[in-house]
């Protein structure tokens, strides 16, 4: 048998016959083959708090292959997870469950493995930094923080008194979603809101900004003539 195959498994009998009679001998041939896995999805997105089942289905293999799951982080104890036949069940997933899971089917002939990348999606959040109000003098640069997290990466926009702010020479949004006002003016006083949104939902945070400016006096009359003994009023408005 030049190229033996699993289909060649079975009992083979050699028979010898002449005019005096016959004789035979049987040999049973077991053909082993290495495991073959039905290629799973390479990437699985799951929402935080949901359950997800990772499946690596064994298509063939003789003797019957054994399945083993491994996780990229050795600190993770897969024994705590539920294995169902050739699948691994992750319950109530958290961000800590994100990463690469490898299924490996093996027998005495060989092995085959595949890796599944689990991506955990979650609602946008804005880290609470305790900043509720910023008081500042005018003509300085002011940065309003907005520490946003979420997956997929949220879309962030800033509003002042309910009106969307667009980037300009004086106002821009930084790479960390903070709002930078290069040269703040008293007209910039108001309530600023950072809104973060992805397909799972949205959240927001507001900061009140109060801008002080230096006193400005309306130029008074520089010289006043008055009659001795009368009242006179000097005004600086």
C-alpha positions in Angstrom: 0.0 0.0 0.0 2.1 2.9 -1.3 0.2 5.8 0.4 -1.9 4.4 3.1 -5.0 6.3 4.2 -7.5 6.1 7.0 -9.9 4.5 4.6 -7.5 1.6 4.4 -8.1 0.6 8.0 -9.5 -3.0 8.2 -8.7 -6.7 8.1 -6.4 -7.9 5.3 -6.4 -11.7 4.5 -3.7 -13.5 2.6 -5.0 -16.7 1.0 -2.8 -19.4 -0.6 -4.4 -22.1 -2.7 -3.2 -25.1 -4.8 -4.8 -28.4 -5.9 -4.2 -29.9 -2.5 -6.0 -27.2 -0.5 -5.7 -23.7 0.8 -4.5 -21.7 3.8 -4.9 -18.1 4.9 -3.7 -15.6 7.4 -5.3 -12.3 8.5 -3.8 -9.1 9.6 -5.8 -6.2 11.0 -4.4 -2.8 10.0 -5.1 0.3 12.1 -4.3 3.5 10.3 -3.7 6.5 12.6 -4.0 10.1 11.5 -3.2 13.4 13.1 -6.1 15.6 14.3 -7.8 18.1 12.0 -9.8 21.0 13.5 -12.6 22.9 11.8 -11.0 26.3 11.6 -12.8 28.6 14.1 -13.3 32.4 13.9 -10.0 34.1 14.5 -11.6 37.0 16.3 -14.7 37.1 18.6 -16.2 40.3 19.9 -18.2 40.0 23.1 -19.9 42.6 25.3 -18.7 42.9 28.9 -21.0 40.9 31.2 -22.2 38.4 28.5 -21.3 34.7 28.1 -19.3 33.5 25.1 -18.5 30.0 23.9 -15.2 29.3 22.1 -15.5 26.3 19.9 -12.8 24.2 18.2 -14.5 21.2 16.5 -12.4 18.2 15.8 -13.2 16.9 12.3 -11.0 13.8 12.3 -8.1 12.1 14.1 -7.2 8.5 15.0 -6.8 7.6 17.8 -9.4 10.0 19.2 -7.6 13.3 19.8 -7.7 15.1 23.2 -8.4 18.8 23.3 -6.6 21.2 25.5 -7.1 25.0 25.9 -4.4 27.5 26.8 -4.6 31.2 27.5 -1.9 33.8 26.8 -1.8 34.8 30.5 -0.3 32.0 32.6 -1.9 33.6 35.7 -5.3 32.7 34.4 -6.6 29.4 35.7 -8.5 27.7 32.9 -9.6 25.0 35.3 -12.1 27.6 36.6 -13.7 27.8 33.2 -16.3 25.4 31.9 -15.3 23.0 29.1 -18.2 21.6 27.1 -17.0 18.9 24.7 -14.7 20.7 22.4 -15.7 24.2 23.5 -14.7 26.6 26.3 -17.4 28.6 28.0 -16.6 32.1 29.4 -19.3 33.3 31.7 -20.0 37.0 32.6 -16.9 38.1 30.8 -14.8 41.0 32.1 -11.9 43.0 30.5 -9.6 40.5 32.2 -10.9 37.8 30.0 -9.7 39.5 26.9 -6.8 38.0 25.0 -5.7 35.0 22.9 -7.1 31.5 23.6 -5.5 28.5 21.9 -7.1 25.2 21.3 -4.8 22.2 20.7 -6.0 18.8 19.5 -3.4 16.0 19.8 -2.9 12.3 19.5 0.1 9.9 19.0 0.4 11.0 15.4 0.6 14.8 15.8 -1.4 17.9 16.7 -3.2 20.9 15.3 -4.0 24.2 17.0 -5.8 27.4 16.4 -5.9 30.7 18.3 -9.0 32.7 18.9 -8.6 36.4 19.9 -11.4 37.4 22.3 -12.1 41.2 22.4 -14.3 42.5 25.2 -16.4 45.5 24.3 -17.8 47.8 27.0 -19.7 51.1 27.5 -17.9 54.4 27.5 -16.8 55.6 30.9 -15.3 58.9 32.0 -12.9 58.8 34.9 -14.1 60.9 37.8 -11.3 63.4 38.7 -13.3 65.6 41.1 -13.0 68.7 38.8 -16.5 70.3 38.8 -15.4 74.0 38.3 -12.4 75.9 36.9 -11.9 79.5 37.8 -9.3 81.4 35.8 -8.1 84.8 34.6 -8.5 85.7 31.0 -5.8 85.5 28.3 -4.3 82.3 29.5 -4.4 78.7 28.2 -6.9 76.4 29.9 -7.2 72.6 29.5 -10.5 70.8 30.5 -9.8 67.1 31.1 -11.9 64.2 29.9 -10.4 60.8 30.6 -12.4 58.6 28.4 -12.4 54.8 28.2 -14.5 52.3 26.2 -14.4 49.7 23.4 -14.9 50.3 20.6 -13.1 53.6 21.1 -15.8 56.1 21.8 -16.5 59.2 19.7 -16.0 62.3 21.9 -17.4 65.8 21.4 -17.4 68.9 23.6 -20.3 71.3 24.1 -20.5 74.7 25.7 -23.9 75.6 27.1 -25.4 72.8 25.0 -23.8 74.0 21.7 -21.3 71.7 20.0 -17.8 73.2 19.8 -15.8 72.8 16.7 -12.0 73.0 16.4 -10.6 76.4 15.6 -7.3 78.3 16.1 -8.3 79.0 19.7 -10.1 75.7 20.6 -9.0 72.1 20.0 -9.5 68.6 21.3 -6.3 66.8 22.2 -5.4 63.1 21.6 -6.6 62.2 25.1 -10.0 63.9 24.5 -9.2 67.0 26.7 -10.4 70.4 25.5 -7.7 73.0 25.1 -8.6 76.7 25.0 -5.4 78.5 24.0 -6.3 82.1 25.0 -9.4 82.0 27.2 -11.7 85.1 27.3 -14.5 86.2 29.6 -16.9 85.2 26.8 -15.8 81.6 27.2 -17.5 81.4 30.6 -20.1 78.7 30.7 -20.9 75.0 31.3 -18.7 72.6 29.2 -19.8 69.0 28.6 -17.7 66.2 27.4 -19.8 63.5 25.7 -18.5 60.0 24.8 -20.4 57.5 22.7 -19.9 54.1 21.0 -22.5 51.6 19.7 -23.2 50.3 23.2 -24.2 53.6 24.7 -23.0 57.0 25.9 -21.9 59.0 29.0 -21.0 62.6 29.8 -19.3 64.9 32.2 -19.7 68.7 32.8 -17.3 71.3 34.1 -18.3 74.9 34.8 -15.7 77.5 33.7 -15.7 81.0 35.2 -13.3 83.5 33.6 -12.2 86.7 35.4 -10.9 89.7 33.6 -9.1 92.7 35.0 -11.0 95.9 35.8 -11.7 98.3 33.0 -12.6 101.9 33.9 -14.4 104.2 31.5 -12.0 107.1 31.1 -13.3 110.0 33.3 -13.0 113.7 32.7 -9.4 114.6 33.4 -10.1 118.1 34.8 -13.1 119.5 36.6 -13.6 123.1 37.6 -15.7 123.8 40.7 -16.8 126.9 42.6 -15.5 127.2 46.1 -18.1 126.1 48.6 -20.1 124.0 46.2 -20.4 120.2 46.0 -18.6 118.2 43.2 -18.9 114.6 42.3 -15.9 112.7 40.8 -16.9 109.5 38.9 -14.9 106.5 37.8 -17.3 104.1 36.1 
